[in-house]
């Protein structure tokens, strides 16, 4: 076998590994109990799966390195951004957490900020009355 | 040989797209549907790249890039819409 052929086989197996990660991500999307857990499972696994698939294609066609690198960087930058925006929208529209969630740091932070704002408002009203 | 391996990868990716389509249809809230749409649009980038390997045409990678940009902007806009309204 020539060297080129071995490259193609290695690239094909890496691409199959990436598509298996995509499959695992979608299975997590179905099985997880909560919107936030689904964001975790789906986004992380699909990022790794897409990057592995494109890396496998680099092994098959080394001439396509530039455009595939551009695609990899694009996925690597935009996927965390979209998952963050999704989690933020889900939290502020009060999508319910699962019953087994124990720690909710954002709720505590928001409560502290609310009480501080209420306190400042009260102080300002008192000053205006004086 | 490489074509066979890429064909297997394409079928596994299509299976994952079908499984996440279930969450897209049956998701209890709007948020779950958009999560499924995000995962599907990222998986479709890999699918279009596989198809470009099967046809040996580099121009399909540009299609994948534009598809990714449009999916990203769509997810951002719909998430903002759910959060604050248009």
Backbone of each chain as ProteinMPNN parsed JSONL, in Angstrom:
{"seq_chain_A": "XXXXXXXXXXXXXXXXXXXXXXXXXXXXXXXXXXXXXXXXXXXXXXXXXXXXXXXXXXXXXXXXXXXXXXXXXXXXXXXXXXXXXXXXXXXXXXXXXXXXXXXXXXXXXXXXXXXXXXXXXXXXXXXXXX", "coords_chain_A": {"N_chain_A": [[0.841, -1.2, 0.0], [0.457, 2.236, -0.729], [1.716, 5.339, 0.642], [-0.118, 7.398, 0.619], [-2.588, 6.119, 0.593], [-2.698, 4.978, 3.165], [-2.895, 7.348, 4.649], [-5.459, 8.142, 3.871], [-7.008, 6.107, 5.011], [-6.525, 6.417, 7.763], [-7.561, 8.998, 8.122], [-10.258, 8.514, 7.49], [-11.011, 6.866, 9.634], [-10.701, 8.653, 11.764], [-12.675, 10.482, 11.088], [-14.938, 8.884, 11.367], [-14.856, 8.507, 14.131], [-15.392, 11.134, 14.945], [-18.033, 11.406, 14.011], [-19.238, 9.558, 15.633], [-19.046, 10.879, 18.072], [-20.837, 12.948, 17.516], [-23.185, 11.446, 17.41], [-23.328, 10.552, 20.086], [-23.73, 13.018, 21.338], [-26.288, 13.721, 20.402], [-27.792, 11.669, 21.485], [-27.487, 12.257, 24.183], [-28.886, 14.622, 24.139], [-31.489, 13.712, 23.929], [-31.812, 12.124, 26.223], [-31.193, 13.555, 28.572], [-32.395, 15.213, 31.581], [-33.164, 17.917, 31.602], [-33.258, 21.339, 30.535], [-30.834, 22.725, 30.758], [-28.915, 20.744, 31.232], [-29.182, 19.513, 28.789], [-28.14, 21.457, 27.101], [-25.444, 21.381, 27.897], [-24.696, 18.657, 27.23], [-25.353, 18.47, 24.483], [-23.973, 20.664, 23.185], [-21.196, 20.552, 23.849], [-20.4, 17.942, 23.048], [-21.072, 18.022, 20.349], [-19.416, 20.015, 19.379], [-16.818, 18.856, 19.708], [-17.167, 16.6, 18.088], [-17.606, 17.693, 15.505], [-15.167, 19.003, 15.098], [-13.379, 16.843, 15.135], [-14.286, 15.422, 12.879], [-13.728, 17.22, 10.768], [-10.967, 17.317, 11.044], [-10.29, 14.718, 10.307], [-10.94, 14.88, 7.59], [-8.943, 16.61, 6.793], [-6.762, 14.839, 6.896], [-7.451, 13.177, 4.756], [-7.635, 14.823, 2.403], [-5.004, 16.69, 2.052], [-4.62, 19.099, 0.718], [-6.74, 20.755, 1.238], [-6.348, 22.153, 3.527], [-6.439, 24.859, 4.416], [-9.116, 25.927, 4.188], [-10.486, 24.077, 5.75], [-9.298, 24.497, 8.215], [-10.211, 27.057, 8.696], [-12.955, 26.531, 8.991], [-12.851, 24.915, 11.292], [-11.897, 26.737, 13.217], [-14.007, 28.528, 13.151], [-16.184, 26.979, 14.157], [-15.146, 26.448, 16.676], [-15.094, 28.971, 17.836], [-17.749, 30.043, 17.632], [-19.541, 28.204, 18.783], [-19.459, 27.963, 21.706], [-20.378, 30.559, 22.257], [-23.024, 30.584, 21.264], [-24.153, 28.607, 22.88], [-23.93, 29.77, 25.381], [-25.614, 32.018, 25.101], [-28.016, 30.694, 24.727], [-28.348, 29.36, 27.207], [-28.59, 31.542, 28.882], [-30.929, 32.795, 27.912], [-32.721, 30.734, 28.47], [-32.579, 30.655, 31.255], [-33.499, 33.196, 32.081], [-36.079, 33.237, 31.111], [-37.234, 31.582, 32.859], [-37.213, 28.724, 32.594], [-37.832, 25.573, 33.989], [-35.658, 24.063, 36.478], [-34.299, 20.729, 37.092], [-35.689, 18.45, 39.569], [-33.69, 17.462, 41.152], [-31.671, 19.246, 41.389], [-29.244, 20.953, 43.308], [-27.544, 23.138, 43.856], [-27.773, 26.524, 43.085], [-26.237, 28.971, 41.966], [-26.587, 31.349, 40.533], [-29.126, 32.199, 41.177], [-28.844, 32.913, 43.896], [-27.026, 35.045, 43.597], [-28.577, 36.852, 42.109], [-30.602, 37.359, 43.952], [-29.195, 38.673, 45.991], [-28.392, 40.964, 44.601], [-30.874, 42.105, 44.056], [-31.798, 42.725, 46.645], [-29.886, 44.592, 47.343], [-30.398, 46.632, 45.507], [-32.983, 47.348, 46.265], [-32.463, 48.346, 48.805], [-30.832, 50.588, 48.212], [-32.685, 52.16, 46.851], [-34.496, 52.734, 48.884], [-32.884, 54.275, 50.586], [-32.403, 56.481, 48.927], [-34.978, 57.563, 48.663], [-35.465, 58.338, 51.292], [-33.538, 60.402, 51.592], [-34.516, 62.259, 49.761], [-36.869, 62.977, 51.015], [-35.946, 64.293, 53.249]], "CA_chain_A": [[0.0, 0.0, 0.0], [1.226, 3.477, -0.77], [1.571, 6.166, 1.839], [-1.329, 8.19, 0.453], [-3.713, 5.274, 0.95], [-2.748, 4.907, 4.626], [-3.434, 8.615, 5.123], [-6.908, 8.153, 3.681], [-7.673, 5.208, 5.971], [-6.472, 7.052, 9.093], [-8.523, 10.098, 8.121], [-11.609, 7.97, 7.543], [-11.354, 6.412, 10.986], [-10.889, 9.832, 12.623], [-13.991, 11.056, 10.766], [-15.97, 8.045, 11.986], [-14.865, 8.849, 15.546], [-16.114, 12.397, 15.116], [-19.477, 11.232, 13.848], [-19.725, 8.871, 16.841], [-19.27, 11.909, 19.091], [-22.101, 13.62, 17.19], [-24.274, 10.552, 17.819], [-23.425, 10.598, 21.55], [-24.332, 14.288, 21.72], [-27.731, 13.754, 20.173], [-28.419, 10.775, 22.466], [-27.576, 13.036, 25.405], [-29.956, 15.607, 23.957], [-32.786, 13.078, 24.183], [-31.942, 11.456, 27.521], [-30.969, 14.401, 29.742], [-33.708, 15.558, 32.143], [-33.293, 19.328, 31.907], [-32.779, 22.135, 29.397], [-29.433, 23.122, 30.945], [-28.118, 19.541, 30.97], [-29.187, 19.274, 27.338], [-27.182, 22.387, 26.498], [-24.107, 20.829, 28.138], [-24.436, 17.432, 26.473], [-25.391, 18.683, 23.044], [-23.012, 21.588, 22.588], [-19.8, 20.106, 23.971], [-20.136, 16.763, 22.219], [-21.139, 18.321, 18.913], [-18.189, 20.748, 19.024], [-15.706, 17.914, 19.534], [-17.435, 15.731, 16.946], [-17.381, 18.413, 14.248], [-13.734, 19.26, 14.928], [-12.72, 15.582, 14.759], [-14.643, 15.074, 11.501], [-12.989, 18.07, 9.842], [-9.568, 16.899, 11.101], [-10.176, 13.531, 9.467], [-10.931, 15.294, 6.183], [-7.6, 17.141, 6.517], [-5.899, 13.709, 6.574], [-7.775, 12.615, 3.445], [-7.212, 15.787, 1.389], [-4.144, 17.703, 2.693], [-4.668, 20.391, 0.013], [-7.865, 21.558, 1.72], [-6.029, 22.49, 4.917], [-6.799, 26.232, 4.785], [-10.548, 26.125, 4.411], [-10.931, 23.268, 6.883], [-8.867, 25.176, 9.444], [-11.159, 28.166, 8.89], [-14.197, 25.96, 9.533], [-12.619, 24.465, 12.671], [-11.845, 27.92, 14.076], [-15.362, 29.078, 13.226], [-16.975, 26.171, 15.1], [-14.565, 26.583, 18.007], [-15.424, 30.273, 18.41], [-19.163, 30.397, 17.712], [-20.399, 27.267, 19.498], [-19.664, 28.381, 23.103], [-21.184, 31.777, 22.316], [-24.448, 30.286, 21.099], [-24.651, 27.853, 24.034], [-24.084, 30.721, 26.489], [-26.817, 32.82, 24.879], [-29.175, 29.821, 24.947], [-28.537, 29.127, 28.637], [-29.05, 32.798, 29.457], [-32.337, 32.972, 27.558], [-33.512, 29.731, 29.178], [-32.692, 30.967, 32.682], [-34.297, 34.386, 32.358], [-37.493, 32.97, 30.854], [-37.685, 30.694, 33.929], [-37.351, 27.299, 32.281], [-37.584, 24.951, 35.3], [-34.56, 23.127, 36.696], [-34.798, 19.432, 37.56], [-35.924, 18.41, 41.001], [-32.521, 17.016, 41.92], [-30.651, 20.293, 41.429], [-29.05, 21.397, 44.686], [-26.859, 24.429, 43.945], [-28.137, 27.473, 42.036], [-25.476, 30.158, 42.377], [-27.082, 32.558, 39.874], [-30.293, 32.661, 41.931], [-28.352, 33.626, 45.075], [-26.462, 36.328, 43.173], [-29.662, 37.746, 41.719], [-31.3, 37.799, 45.161], [-28.347, 39.674, 46.661], [-28.464, 42.219, 43.844], [-32.214, 42.676, 44.239], [-31.906, 43.338, 47.973], [-29.06, 45.794, 47.363], [-31.105, 47.677, 44.765], [-34.108, 47.822, 47.082], [-31.899, 49.156, 49.885], [-30.41, 51.876, 47.649], [-33.885, 52.934, 46.533], [-35.047, 53.224, 50.144], [-32.0, 55.354, 51.062], [-32.61, 57.66, 48.088], [-36.272, 58.15, 49.008], [-35.304, 59.015, 52.59], [-32.803, 61.643, 51.373], [-35.384, 63.237, 49.098], [-37.838, 63.481, 51.991], [-35.28, 65.262, 54.115]], "C_chain_A": [[0.872, 1.244, 0.0], [0.91, 4.314, 0.47], [0.266, 6.958, 1.818], [-2.562, 7.417, 0.916], [-3.853, 5.152, 2.464], [-3.306, 6.183, 5.221], [-4.958, 8.638, 5.014], [-7.604, 7.282, 4.71], [-7.676, 5.824, 7.371], [-7.495, 8.187, 9.179], [-9.952, 9.615, 8.188], [-11.979, 7.503, 8.935], [-11.523, 7.584, 11.937], [-12.26, 10.452, 12.359], [-15.109, 10.222, 11.375], [-16.034, 8.297, 13.492], [-15.616, 10.142, 15.82], [-17.603, 12.231, 14.973], [-20.051, 10.436, 15.016], [-19.943, 9.867, 17.978], [-20.551, 12.684, 18.821], [-23.29, 12.777, 17.627], [-24.465, 10.578, 19.327], [-24.077, 11.897, 22.008], [-25.824, 14.298, 21.52], [-28.446, 12.793, 21.112], [-28.547, 11.477, 23.82], [-28.68, 14.069, 25.342], [-31.32, 15.004, 24.238], [-32.901, 12.642, 25.638], [-31.822, 12.371, 28.724], [-32.283, 14.984, 30.259], [-34.074, 17.028, 32.062], [-32.768, 20.125, 30.724], [-31.291, 22.457, 29.528], [-28.504, 21.937, 30.734], [-28.071, 19.237, 29.483], [-28.232, 20.21, 26.622], [-25.767, 21.849, 26.667], [-23.806, 19.669, 27.212], [-24.348, 17.726, 24.985], [-24.241, 19.52, 22.543], [-21.586, 21.08, 22.678], [-19.512, 18.946, 23.04], [-20.169, 17.119, 20.739], [-19.957, 19.176, 18.477], [-17.037, 19.792, 18.759], [-15.929, 17.034, 18.313], [-17.182, 16.428, 15.626], [-15.898, 18.651, 14.016], [-13.006, 17.988, 14.518], [-13.036, 15.205, 13.31], [-13.836, 15.904, 10.516], [-11.503, 17.728, 9.861], [-9.324, 15.639, 10.273], [-10.153, 13.884, 7.997], [-9.599, 15.941, 5.821], [-6.642, 15.999, 6.184], [-6.183, 13.174, 5.177], [-7.304, 13.536, 2.325], [-6.329, 16.849, 2.032], [-4.174, 19.047, 1.978], [-5.737, 21.309, 0.568], [-7.626, 22.127, 3.108], [-6.581, 23.862, 5.311], [-8.263, 26.389, 5.11], [-11.05, 25.297, 5.591], [-10.499, 23.888, 8.2], [-9.783, 26.349, 9.754], [-12.464, 27.664, 9.503], [-14.019, 25.541, 10.995], [-12.598, 25.656, 13.623], [-13.229, 28.531, 14.238], [-16.217, 28.321, 14.244], [-16.484, 26.378, 16.519], [-14.929, 27.917, 18.645], [-16.928, 30.418, 18.629], [-19.983, 29.452, 18.581], [-20.541, 27.6, 20.989], [-20.517, 29.625, 23.226], [-22.666, 31.451, 22.23], [-24.972, 29.503, 22.294], [-24.831, 28.782, 25.241], [-25.352, 31.549, 26.336], [-28.066, 31.981, 25.126], [-29.432, 29.609, 26.432], [-29.077, 30.37, 29.316], [-30.53, 33.021, 29.168], [-33.204, 31.983, 28.314], [-33.657, 30.095, 30.643], [-33.616, 32.149, 32.919], [-35.748, 34.225, 31.947], [-38.04, 31.928, 31.809], [-38.081, 29.312, 33.428], [-36.985, 26.526, 33.541], [-36.35, 24.064, 35.317], [-35.145, 21.773, 37.074], [-34.98, 19.467, 39.071], [-34.695, 18.081, 41.798], [-31.407, 18.052, 41.914], [-30.51, 20.81, 42.849], [-28.462, 22.79, 44.765], [-27.306, 25.3, 42.782], [-27.495, 28.809, 42.385], [-26.074, 31.422, 41.785], [-28.288, 33.116, 40.615], [-29.866, 33.44, 43.172], [-27.813, 34.995, 44.687], [-27.554, 37.316, 42.828], [-30.422, 38.242, 42.941], [-30.512, 38.861, 45.899], [-28.442, 41.007, 45.932], [-29.812, 42.898, 44.014], [-32.307, 43.39, 45.583], [-31.068, 44.599, 48.034], [-29.748, 46.942, 46.64], [-32.262, 48.245, 45.585], [-33.615, 48.721, 48.199], [-31.499, 50.533, 49.375], [-31.614, 52.768, 47.365], [-34.486, 53.545, 47.806], [-34.238, 54.398, 50.668], [-32.247, 56.621, 50.259], [-33.932, 58.357, 48.42], [-36.196, 58.897, 50.335], [-34.598, 60.346, 52.43], [-33.692, 62.696, 50.73], [-36.409, 63.813, 50.076], [-37.217, 64.509, 52.919], [-35.068, 66.596, 53.371]], "O_chain_A": [[1.909, 1.285, 0.662], [-0.021, 4.033, 1.224], [-0.37, 7.164, 2.852], [-3.462, 7.975, 1.545], [-4.96, 5.211, 2.999], [-4.088, 6.142, 6.171], [-5.655, 9.086, 5.925], [-8.658, 7.649, 5.23], [-8.681, 5.771, 8.08], [-8.202, 8.324, 10.177], [-10.782, 10.225, 8.863], [-13.108, 7.703, 9.385], [-12.377, 7.543, 12.822], [-12.932, 10.896, 13.29], [-16.109, 10.766, 11.846], [-17.117, 8.304, 14.076], [-16.372, 10.247, 16.786], [-18.37, 12.838, 15.72], [-21.219, 10.608, 15.363], [-20.889, 9.737, 18.754], [-21.274, 13.042, 19.751], [-24.278, 13.299, 18.144], [-25.594, 10.619, 19.815], [-24.877, 11.898, 22.943], [-26.562, 14.817, 22.357], [-29.583, 13.053, 21.505], [-29.551, 11.333, 24.517], [-29.332, 14.364, 26.343], [-32.214, 15.693, 24.729], [-33.97, 12.772, 26.234], [-32.296, 12.018, 29.804], [-33.196, 15.228, 29.471], [-35.198, 17.385, 32.418], [-31.916, 19.636, 29.982], [-30.566, 22.464, 28.533], [-27.438, 22.078, 30.136], [-27.057, 18.765, 28.968], [-27.586, 19.819, 25.65], [-24.978, 21.849, 25.722], [-22.803, 19.674, 26.498], [-23.412, 17.302, 24.306], [-23.585, 19.142, 21.573], [-20.837, 21.161, 21.704], [-18.51, 18.948, 22.324], [-19.386, 16.583, 19.955], [-19.527, 19.083, 17.327], [-16.361, 19.885, 17.735], [-14.985, 16.749, 17.576], [-16.608, 15.833, 14.714], [-15.411, 18.524, 12.893], [-12.122, 18.025, 13.662], [-12.161, 14.724, 12.591], [-13.313, 15.371, 9.538], [-10.834, 17.828, 8.832], [-8.289, 15.503, 9.621], [-9.425, 13.26, 7.225], [-9.158, 15.842, 4.676], [-5.799, 16.144, 5.299], [-5.258, 12.758, 4.479], [-6.643, 13.081, 1.392], [-6.861, 17.844, 2.525], [-3.787, 20.054, 2.571], [-5.657, 22.525, 0.39], [-8.566, 22.534, 3.791], [-7.126, 24.021, 6.403], [-8.626, 26.913, 6.163], [-11.921, 25.736, 6.341], [-11.228, 23.824, 9.19], [-10.1, 26.614, 10.914], [-13.013, 28.284, 10.415], [-14.895, 25.768, 11.829], [-13.195, 25.611, 14.699], [-13.589, 28.996, 15.32], [-16.885, 28.927, 15.082], [-17.278, 26.472, 17.456], [-15.062, 27.997, 19.866], [-17.351, 30.868, 19.694], [-21.034, 29.854, 19.08], [-21.656, 27.528, 21.507], [-21.293, 29.757, 24.172], [-23.471, 31.962, 23.009], [-26.118, 29.701, 22.695], [-25.761, 28.61, 26.029], [-26.081, 31.765, 27.303], [-29.056, 32.477, 25.663], [-30.576, 29.665, 26.882], [-29.915, 30.282, 30.214], [-31.295, 33.389, 30.058], [-34.299, 32.331, 28.757], [-34.717, 29.882, 31.232], [-34.427, 32.126, 33.845], [-36.589, 35.007, 32.391], [-39.153, 31.434, 31.627], [-39.138, 28.789, 33.781], [-35.931, 26.784, 34.122], [-36.024, 23.404, 34.331], [-36.341, 21.665, 37.345], [-34.501, 20.369, 39.757], [-34.633, 18.377, 42.991], [-30.305, 17.77, 42.387], [-31.504, 21.077, 43.523], [-28.835, 23.562, 45.649], [-27.233, 24.882, 41.626], [-28.115, 29.667, 43.013], [-26.08, 32.465, 42.44], [-28.475, 34.331, 40.689], [-30.433, 34.489, 43.479], [-28.097, 35.991, 45.352], [-27.479, 38.486, 43.204], [-30.843, 39.398, 42.985], [-31.082, 39.84, 46.381], [-28.557, 42.058, 46.562], [-29.888, 44.123, 44.106], [-32.82, 44.506, 45.67], [-31.455, 45.573, 48.681], [-29.697, 48.087, 47.09], [-32.494, 49.454, 45.601], [-34.244, 49.73, 48.518], [-31.788, 51.54, 50.021], [-31.576, 53.975, 47.604], [-34.922, 54.697, 47.817], [-34.796, 55.391, 51.135], [-32.299, 57.714, 50.823], [-34.002, 59.586, 48.456], [-36.791, 59.964, 50.487], [-34.995, 61.33, 53.054], [-33.641, 63.871, 51.092], [-36.776, 64.984, 49.984], [-37.868, 65.472, 53.326], [-34.52, 67.54, 53.939]]}, "seq_chain_B": "XXXXXXXXXXXXXXXXXXXXXXXXXXXXXXXXXXXXXXXXXXXXXXXXXXXXXXXXXXXXXXXXXXXXXXXXXXXXXXXXXXXXXX", "coords_chain_B": {"N_chain_B": [[-11.684, 2.726, -0.45], [-11.443, 4.835, 1.435], [-13.728, 6.151, 0.676], [-15.698, 4.352, 1.487], [-15.395, 4.444, 4.294], [-16.043, 7.13, 4.747], [-18.641, 7.061, 3.915], [-19.824, 5.455, 5.902], [-19.471, 7.209, 8.048], [-21.128, 9.299, 7.219], [-23.634, 8.028, 7.397], [-23.827, 7.569, 10.152], [-23.869, 10.2, 11.073], [-26.253, 11.111, 9.936], [-28.031, 9.511, 11.364], [-27.684, 10.595, 13.928], [-28.693, 13.145, 13.444], [-31.373, 12.514, 13.011], [-32.06, 11.571, 15.566], [-31.752, 13.883, 17.101], [-33.691, 15.382, 15.909], [-35.966, 14.357, 17.039], [-35.968, 15.542, 19.593], [-36.275, 18.125, 18.735], [-38.874, 18.138, 17.762], [-40.432, 17.231, 19.937], [-39.789, 18.796, 22.109], [-40.372, 20.287, 25.306], [-40.461, 23.071, 25.748], [-39.928, 26.351, 24.262], [-37.191, 26.795, 24.45], [-35.897, 24.287, 24.518], [-36.339, 23.442, 21.928], [-34.8, 25.224, 20.46], [-32.263, 24.553, 21.357], [-31.999, 21.988, 20.279], [-32.067, 22.713, 17.586], [-29.68, 24.136, 17.365], [-27.74, 22.128, 17.831], [-28.326, 20.499, 15.649], [-27.682, 22.187, 13.501], [-24.941, 22.478, 13.81], [-24.11, 19.857, 13.457], [-24.776, 19.514, 10.817], [-22.861, 20.959, 9.467], [-20.629, 19.24, 9.588], [-21.748, 17.164, 8.114], [-22.085, 18.275, 5.528], [-19.407, 18.694, 4.929], [-18.496, 16.038, 4.78], [-19.942, 15.232, 2.523], [-18.736, 16.822, 0.625], [-16.264, 15.56, 0.524], [-16.984, 13.099, -0.599], [-17.801, 13.907, -3.17], [-15.514, 15.113, -4.017], [-15.13, 17.929, -4.194], [-14.065, 21.113, -3.455], [-15.563, 23.354, -3.219], [-17.894, 22.909, -1.832], [-17.253, 23.217, 0.805], [-17.36, 25.934, 1.253], [-20.088, 26.292, 1.158], [-20.739, 24.933, 3.512], [-19.558, 26.648, 5.382], [-21.04, 29.047, 5.069], [-23.547, 28.076, 5.747], [-23.079, 27.47, 8.426], [-22.607, 30.047, 9.471], [-25.109, 31.288, 9.024], [-26.773, 29.634, 10.589], [-25.737, 30.141, 13.134], [-26.264, 32.909, 13.461], [-29.03, 32.792, 13.335], [-29.646, 31.269, 15.653], [-28.717, 33.041, 17.633], [-30.44, 35.256, 17.225], [-32.989, 34.151, 17.688], [-32.745, 33.368, 20.332], [-32.383, 35.84, 21.632], [-34.855, 36.889, 21.024], [-36.596, 35.218, 22.455], [-35.781, 35.914, 24.995], [-36.151, 38.74, 25.372], [-38.1, 39.66, 23.629], [-39.061, 40.991, 20.412]], "CA_chain_B": [[-11.617, 2.467, 0.991], [-11.789, 6.061, 2.156], [-15.124, 6.467, 0.384], [-16.535, 3.509, 2.344], [-15.36, 4.97, 5.663], [-16.798, 8.383, 4.792], [-20.069, 6.71, 3.811], [-20.255, 5.044, 7.255], [-19.559, 8.412, 8.879], [-22.335, 10.036, 6.814], [-24.845, 7.39, 7.917], [-23.91, 7.804, 11.599], [-24.282, 11.592, 11.284], [-27.683, 11.213, 9.632], [-28.754, 8.926, 12.501], [-27.687, 11.572, 15.034], [-29.621, 14.219, 13.081], [-32.731, 12.023, 13.251], [-32.322, 11.506, 17.007], [-31.975, 15.228, 17.654], [-34.97, 15.87, 15.382], [-36.995, 13.991, 18.015], [-36.025, 16.591, 20.61], [-36.777, 19.345, 18.091], [-40.33, 18.067, 17.63], [-41.13, 16.946, 21.177], [-39.268, 19.57, 23.229], [-41.504, 20.858, 26.035], [-40.501, 24.534, 25.735], [-39.231, 26.909, 23.106], [-35.744, 26.737, 24.645], [-35.399, 22.976, 24.11], [-36.348, 23.347, 20.463], [-33.647, 25.941, 19.887], [-31.053, 23.767, 21.636], [-31.927, 20.933, 19.261], [-31.736, 23.335, 16.301], [-28.26, 24.467, 17.395], [-26.973, 20.894, 17.64], [-28.514, 20.023, 14.271], [-26.968, 23.012, 12.52], [-23.509, 22.186, 13.887], [-23.873, 18.543, 12.848], [-24.921, 19.61, 9.373], [-21.57, 21.395, 8.922], [-19.837, 18.026, 9.372], [-22.374, 16.373, 7.039], [-21.762, 18.878, 4.227], [-17.991, 18.443, 4.674], [-18.392, 14.653, 4.298], [-20.444, 15.156, 1.144], [-17.717, 17.401, -0.25], [-15.232, 14.542, 0.306], [-17.493, 12.095, -1.541], [-17.829, 14.446, -4.527], [-14.183, 15.684, -4.303], [-15.255, 19.332, -4.596], [-13.753, 21.965, -2.301], [-16.507, 24.474, -3.159], [-18.948, 22.617, -0.864], [-16.856, 23.703, 2.128], [-17.897, 27.292, 1.373], [-21.501, 26.13, 1.519], [-20.788, 24.589, 4.939], [-19.232, 27.835, 6.181], [-22.177, 29.97, 5.047], [-24.61, 27.45, 6.528], [-22.755, 27.645, 9.835], [-22.817, 31.451, 9.871], [-26.551, 31.568, 9.073], [-27.333, 28.958, 11.749], [-25.29, 30.848, 14.342], [-27.017, 34.161, 13.591], [-30.414, 32.425, 13.644], [-29.744, 30.892, 17.067], [-28.584, 34.252, 18.45], [-31.622, 36.105, 17.109], [-34.148, 33.534, 18.321], [-32.537, 33.404, 21.784], [-32.703, 37.197, 22.084], [-36.304, 37.064, 20.901], [-37.241, 34.562, 23.59], [-35.446, 36.562, 26.257], [-36.654, 40.1, 25.552], [-39.088, 40.062, 22.635], [-38.43, 41.708, 19.296]], "C_chain_B": [[-12.037, 3.695, 1.788], [-13.246, 6.421, 1.91], [-16.061, 5.642, 1.258], [-16.589, 4.054, 3.766], [-16.17, 6.258, 5.768], [-18.292, 8.1, 4.681], [-20.621, 6.26, 5.163], [-20.423, 6.267, 8.155], [-20.804, 9.22, 8.53], [-23.582, 9.388, 7.398], [-24.972, 7.59, 9.419], [-24.37, 9.23, 11.882], [-25.759, 11.79, 10.983], [-28.522, 10.627, 10.759], [-28.819, 9.911, 13.661], [-28.613, 12.739, 14.723], [-31.061, 13.785, 13.332], [-33.051, 12.014, 14.737], [-32.541, 12.894, 17.582], [-33.228, 15.872, 17.063], [-36.122, 15.504, 16.307], [-37.122, 15.067, 19.083], [-36.558, 17.891, 20.024], [-38.3, 19.326, 18.01], [-40.99, 18.025, 18.994], [-40.691, 17.815, 22.344], [-40.361, 20.31, 23.966], [-41.57, 22.38, 25.963], [-39.899, 25.02, 24.433], [-37.725, 26.711, 23.212], [-35.169, 25.395, 24.192], [-35.349, 22.844, 22.598], [-35.145, 24.07, 19.873], [-32.352, 25.214, 20.179], [-30.893, 22.674, 20.593], [-31.557, 21.516, 17.907], [-30.254, 23.686, 16.225], [-27.41, 23.231, 17.122], [-27.107, 20.395, 16.204], [-27.728, 20.873, 13.286], [-25.463, 22.792, 12.598], [-23.193, 20.833, 13.272], [-23.94, 18.616, 11.335], [-23.653, 20.148, 8.713], [-20.692, 20.176, 8.619], [-20.407, 17.204, 8.226], [-22.023, 16.941, 5.664], [-20.285, 18.67, 3.897], [-17.765, 17.019, 4.192], [-18.846, 14.536, 2.851], [-19.434, 15.762, 0.176], [-16.565, 16.426, -0.465], [-15.706, 13.511, -0.703], [-17.462, 12.617, -2.969], [-16.502, 15.043, -4.959], [-14.282, 17.111, -4.815], [-15.051, 20.218, -3.376], [-14.796, 23.065, -2.149], [-17.617, 24.207, -2.156], [-18.568, 23.074, 0.543], [-17.314, 25.14, 2.335], [-19.37, 27.253, 1.748], [-21.633, 25.818, 2.998], [-20.524, 25.808, 5.805], [-20.409, 28.803, 6.229], [-23.341, 29.4, 5.846], [-24.363, 27.628, 8.023], [-22.997, 29.066, 10.299], [-24.304, 31.75, 9.996], [-27.197, 30.886, 10.279], [-26.981, 29.66, 13.041], [-26.101, 32.13, 14.546], [-28.477, 33.862, 13.927], [-30.59, 32.064, 15.102], [-29.656, 32.116, 17.959], [-29.874, 35.062, 18.426], [-32.804, 35.482, 17.831], [-33.991, 33.535, 19.837], [-32.833, 34.792, 22.341], [-34.202, 37.438, 22.047], [-37.04, 36.416, 22.066], [-36.996, 35.347, 24.871], [-36.178, 37.895, 26.416], [-37.796, 40.467, 24.619], [-38.427, 40.887, 21.557], [-38.444, 43.214, 19.518]], "O_chain_B": [[-12.869, 3.615, 2.691], [-13.926, 6.93, 2.8], [-17.088, 6.14, 1.72], [-17.655, 4.126, 4.378], [-16.892, 6.467, 6.743], [-19.111, 8.804, 5.272], [-21.736, 6.624, 5.537], [-21.381, 6.36, 8.923], [-21.465, 9.763, 9.415], [-24.491, 10.086, 7.846], [-26.08, 7.763, 9.928], [-25.154, 9.464, 12.801], [-26.444, 12.54, 11.678], [-29.585, 11.153, 11.087], [-29.858, 10.059, 14.304], [-29.255, 13.275, 15.626], [-31.878, 14.575, 13.805], [-34.15, 12.391, 15.146], [-33.4, 13.085, 18.442], [-33.773, 16.809, 17.647], [-37.126, 16.213, 16.375], [-38.229, 15.466, 19.445], [-37.213, 18.669, 20.718], [-38.947, 20.36, 18.169], [-41.997, 18.699, 19.211], [-41.158, 17.612, 23.465], [-41.217, 20.916, 23.321], [-42.658, 22.938, 26.106], [-39.426, 24.236, 23.611], [-37.051, 26.487, 22.207], [-34.108, 25.343, 23.569], [-34.442, 22.219, 22.048], [-34.54, 23.6, 18.91], [-31.431, 25.239, 19.362], [-29.797, 22.452, 20.078], [-30.815, 20.891, 17.15], [-29.634, 23.559, 15.169], [-26.489, 23.26, 16.305], [-26.137, 19.926, 15.608], [-27.163, 20.342, 12.331], [-24.769, 22.901, 11.587], [-22.15, 20.66, 12.641], [-23.247, 17.871, 10.642], [-23.382, 19.847, 7.551], [-20.09, 20.081, 7.549], [-19.657, 16.612, 7.451], [-21.702, 16.191, 4.742], [-19.932, 18.491, 2.731], [-16.946, 16.79, 3.302], [-18.226, 13.838, 2.049], [-19.283, 15.289, -0.95], [-15.939, 16.449, -1.525], [-14.938, 13.086, -1.567], [-17.135, 11.869, -3.891], [-16.346, 15.439, -6.114], [-13.594, 17.473, -5.77], [-15.769, 20.096, -2.383], [-14.916, 23.654, -1.075], [-18.235, 25.15, -1.664], [-19.442, 23.296, 1.382], [-17.624, 25.534, 3.46], [-19.846, 28.063, 2.544], [-22.512, 26.351, 3.675], [-21.172, 25.996, 6.835], [-20.745, 29.324, 7.292], [-24.043, 30.135, 6.541], [-25.286, 27.897, 8.792], [-23.528, 29.284, 11.388], [-24.727, 32.392, 10.957], [-28.065, 31.47, 10.927], [-27.811, 29.769, 13.943], [-26.567, 32.411, 15.65], [-29.096, 34.584, 14.709], [-31.556, 32.487, 15.736], [-30.409, 32.241, 18.925], [-30.353, 35.505, 19.47], [-33.551, 36.183, 18.513], [-34.976, 33.685, 20.56], [-33.458, 34.919, 23.394], [-34.757, 38.104, 22.921], [-37.99, 36.985, 22.604], [-37.873, 35.443, 25.729], [-36.76, 38.159, 27.468], [-38.413, 41.514, 24.811], [-37.341, 41.428, 21.766], [-37.954, 43.967, 18.676]]}, "name": "protein", "num_of_chains": 2, "seq": "XXXXXXXXXXXXXXXXXXXXXXXXXXXXXXXXXXXXXXXXXXXXXXXXXXXXXXXXXXXXXXXXXXXXXXXXXXXXXXXXXXXXXXXXXXXXXXXXXXXXXXXXXXXXXXXXXXXXXXXXXXXXXXXXXXXXXXXXXXXXXXXXXXXXXXXXXXXXXXXXXXXXXXXXXXXXXXXXXXXXXXXXXXXXXXXXXXXXXXXXXXXXXXXXXXXXXXXX"}
